[in-house]
């Protein structure tokens, strides 16, 4: 999966002979603009809808678990909160942290 910058560099490399033989700046600008359009077309656009839907579902599950634990504690009384519910909430919080944490720079 190549980035936009990589695709742009490849498109410019493919047009190196055209750039070398260009007579004026207008021609150079046209060649660069054409390479830029090609790079944008070849770049993969991330599917942000899936990312957003995942964050909404995980966030909803965290809120549902917290609400259920409050309900168990306040309405039912001093009952033990099920371990499965604690596990679901913990996993959802961990998944949200993993999704929302910035990727480390290389």
N, C-alpha and C positions, 0 to 999 in steps of 0.2 A: 504494500500500500504506500504509494509515493505521495509526498506532500506537494502542495502547490508550488513551493520554491523549487523542489526537485524537478517537477514537470516543466516549470518555466525555464530552468537551466537546460534541460534536454531540448526543449523547443528552440532555444537560442543557439545551442550547439548545432542543431540541424540546419540552422539558417546562417551559419558562420560565413559561408562563401558569399551569400547574398549581402550580409553586413559588410564584408570586406570590399565588395565591389560597389557599394552604394556611393552615389555621387554627391548627394546633399542630405541635410538633416531631415527633411521631410520623408525621404525614402527610408532612412534609418528608423524614424518614428513609426512608419507604417509596418515595417518588418517586426519591430518590437511589440507593437500593438497586436499584430497577428499572432505572434508567439504567446503573448499573454492570453489572448482568447482561447488558443489551443490548450494552454496549461489549465485554464479554468474548466474547460469542458472535460479534460482528462482526470481532474481531481475528484476524489470521492467525497461526497457531502455526507457528514455524519447524520444518522437517523436520530434526531433529537426528540422525536415523539416517543420513541421507545424508552429513552432515558427519563423523560418527564413522567411517563406513565409508571415506570418502575419506582421513581421517587414518591409519587402520589400513593401507590399501593403500599409501599413499605411504611410511609408516614402514617397512613390510615391504620395499618395494623398496629403500629406503636401506640397510637391514640386509643384504639379499641382495647388493647391489653391494659393500658393504664386505667381506662374507664371501668373495665371489668374488675380489676383489682380493687379500685375504690368502691365499687358496688359491693363486692364480696366483703370488704372490710366494714363498710358503714351500714349496709342493710342486713346482711346475714348475721353479722356479729363476728366474734373472735374465732373465725375459722381459718384453717391453713389455706394459703393461696396455692393452687395446684402448681407443681413443678413445671408441667408442660406450658402453662401460661407464662411463667417467668422465662422459660427457654425461648418461646416465640418472641417475646418482647426483646430479649437480649440479642437474638439473631437479627431481628429487624433493625435494631439500633446499630449493630455492627455493620450490617449491609449498607445502611444509609451513610455511615461514616466512611466506608470504603468507596462508595459512589461519589460522595461530595468532597472528599479530600483531594487537594490538588496533586497532580502527578509530579514526582520529583524531577528536577532539571538534571540533565546529563552533562 
